[in-house]
Amino acid sequence: RARDAWAESPDGLDLADAVFLELGFAEATTNHVAARAQTSIGSLYRFFPDKDALLVALAERYGARMQALASQLTPMDPEGATLRGLISDGIDGFSAFLLANPGFVTLIHQARHPALTAGRRAQEGQMAALIGGLSAKLAPQLSAEEVSVIGEVAQAVLSALQTLAHIHDEVTTLLVAGHETTAATLAWAFWLL
């Protein structure tokens, strides 16, 4: 319970989120987070034993926010809903989510981190089920197997788009830093995908 209170306080996960966003997850340390929170490292360690635990807590929080967004975008009555409208609302909603939660980018860049594997798989399963359920409402003639495949394929596409966005960010960073050869190699790999 104490961990939840610290994590939900303004001096909690928001500060860790800001540190990860500013320094990057690889460069940030728990000492940076404790300093930003104006607390001792021992106090931070009572709630989060290491940087990975902070990352997992942030992933859980963003996962809950994404689920809330997805439920807002899912029409209660799909009658009259169109695929084009749902996609448009989804893109607009996700864009607004990114603007309101800039630290989410840190999570996207750490999506393959071992500490996030179980949570990521659970989130992907929930998203596939949500998309499949919506597909079943929009097209009741689909079999359960077709609905499942639609959900899984749509989730795989979303995951691939996150990966491509990460590669795009890496190429941009390399170009800005003057690493044209490495950036060109990464851009070529991106094109091959």
C-alpha positions in Angstrom: 0.0 0.0 0.0 2.8 2.4 0.8 4.3 1.7 -2.6 1.0 2.6 -4.2 0.8 5.8 -2.3 4.4 6.8 -3.3 3.8 5.8 -6.9 0.6 7.8 -7.1 1.9 10.9 -5.4 3.1 13.9 -7.5 6.6 13.2 -6.2 6.4 9.5 -7.3 6.1 8.0 -10.7 5.7 11.4 -12.4 9.2 12.3 -11.3 10.6 9.0 -12.4 8.8 9.4 -15.7 10.3 12.9 -16.1 13.8 11.7 -15.3 13.5 8.8 -17.8 12.2 11.1 -20.5 15.0 13.7 -19.9 18.0 11.4 -19.5 16.8 8.3 -21.4 16.2 5.1 -19.5 19.8 3.8 -20.1 21.4 6.9 -18.6 18.9 7.5 -15.8 19.6 6.1 -12.3 17.6 5.6 -9.2 19.9 8.2 -7.6 18.6 10.7 -10.3 15.0 9.8 -9.4 15.6 10.1 -5.6 17.3 13.5 -6.2 14.4 14.8 -8.3 12.0 13.6 -5.6 14.1 15.3 -2.9 14.2 12.0 -1.0 16.9 9.6 0.0 17.8 6.7 -2.1 16.9 4.4 0.8 13.4 5.8 0.8 13.0 5.2 -2.9 14.4 1.6 -2.5 11.7 0.9 0.2 9.2 1.1 -2.7 11.2 0.3 -5.8 14.3 -1.9 -5.4 15.8 -0.9 -8.7 15.3 1.1 -11.9 13.5 -1.9 -13.5 10.8 -1.8 -10.8 10.2 1.9 -11.6 9.9 1.0 -15.3 7.4 -1.8 -14.6 5.3 0.6 -12.4 5.3 3.1 -15.2 4.3 0.5 -17.7 1.4 -0.6 -15.4 0.2 3.0 -15.1 0.4 3.7 -18.8 -1.2 0.3 -19.5 -4.2 1.3 -17.4 -4.4 4.7 -19.2 -4.3 3.0 -22.6 -7.0 0.6 -21.5 -9.1 3.6 -20.4 -8.5 5.2 -23.8 -9.4 2.0 -25.7 -12.7 1.7 -23.7 -13.5 5.3 -24.5 -13.0 4.7 -28.2 -15.0 1.5 -28.2 -18.6 2.3 -29.2 -21.2 0.9 -26.8 -23.6 0.4 -29.7 -21.6 -0.3 -32.9 -24.8 0.3 -35.0 -23.8 3.0 -37.5 -20.1 2.8 -36.6 -17.8 2.7 -39.5 -14.3 1.2 -39.7 -13.0 4.6 -41.1 -14.6 6.4 -38.1 -13.1 3.9 -35.6 -9.6 4.2 -37.1 -9.8 8.0 -37.2 -11.0 8.2 -33.6 -8.2 5.7 -32.6 -5.5 7.8 -34.3 -6.8 11.0 -32.8 -7.2 9.4 -29.4 -3.6 8.0 -29.5 -2.2 11.3 -30.7 -3.9 13.1 -27.8 -2.6 10.4 -25.4 0.9 10.9 -26.6 0.6 14.7 -26.1 -0.8 14.3 -22.6 1.8 11.6 -21.7 5.1 12.4 -23.2 6.9 9.9 -21.0 5.1 7.1 -22.8 7.8 7.4 -25.4 10.4 6.1 -22.9 8.2 3.0 -22.5 8.0 2.5 -26.3 11.8 2.7 -26.5 12.0 0.1 -23.7 9.2 -2.2 -25.0 11.6 -5.2 -25.4 13.1 -4.8 -21.9 13.0 -8.1 -20.1 11.3 -6.5 -17.0 8.3 -5.6 -19.3 7.9 -8.9 -21.2 5.1 -10.3 -19.1 3.2 -7.1 -18.8 3.6 -6.4 -22.6 2.3 -9.8 -23.5 -0.7 -9.3 -21.2 -1.4 -5.8 -22.7 -1.1 -7.2 -26.3 -3.5 -10.0 -25.4 -6.0 -7.5 -24.0 -5.7 -5.3 -27.0 -6.2 -8.2 -29.4 -9.3 -9.3 -27.4 -10.6 -5.7 -27.5 -10.1 -5.4 -31.3 -11.5 -8.9 -31.9 -14.6 -8.1 -29.7 -15.2 -4.9 -31.6 -14.8 -6.8 -34.9 -17.4 -9.3 -33.7 -19.8 -6.4 -33.0 -19.2 -4.7 -36.3 -19.4 -8.0 -38.3 -21.5 -10.6 -36.4 -21.2 -13.0 -39.3 -17.6 -13.7 -38.5 -16.7 -16.9 -36.8 -14.9 -16.9 -33.4 -11.7 -18.0 -35.1 -11.9 -15.1 -37.6 -12.5 -12.7 -34.8 -9.5 -14.0 -33.0 -7.3 -13.8 -36.0 -8.4 -10.2 -36.7 -7.6 -9.2 -33.2 -4.2 -10.9 -33.2 -3.2 -9.5 -36.6 -4.3 -6.0 -35.7 -2.3 -6.2 -32.5 0.8 -7.4 -34.4 0.5 -4.5 -36.8 0.2 -2.0 -33.9 3.4 -3.6 -32.3 5.2 -3.4 -35.6 4.2 0.3 -36.0 5.7 1.0 -32.5 8.9 -0.7 -33.6 9.0 1.3 -36.8 8.4 4.6 -34.8 11.3 3.7 -32.6 13.6 3.0 -35.6 12.5 6.3 -37.1 13.4 8.1 -33.8 16.8 6.4 -33.7 17.6 7.4 -37.3 16.6 11.0 -36.6 18.8 11.0 -33.4 21.8 9.6 -35.3 21.4 12.2 -38.1 21.2 15.1 -35.7 24.3 13.8 -33.9 26.2 13.6 -37.2 26.3 9.8 -37.6 25.2 9.7 -41.2 26.6 6.3 -42.0 25.0 4.5 -39.1 21.8 6.4 -39.7 21.8 5.4 -43.4 22.3 1.8 -42.4 19.5 1.9 -40.0 17.3 3.7 -42.5 18.1 0.9 -45.1 17.0 -1.7 -42.5 13.8 0.3 -41.9 13.1 0.3 -45.6 13.6 -3.4 -45.8 11.0 -4.0 -43.1 
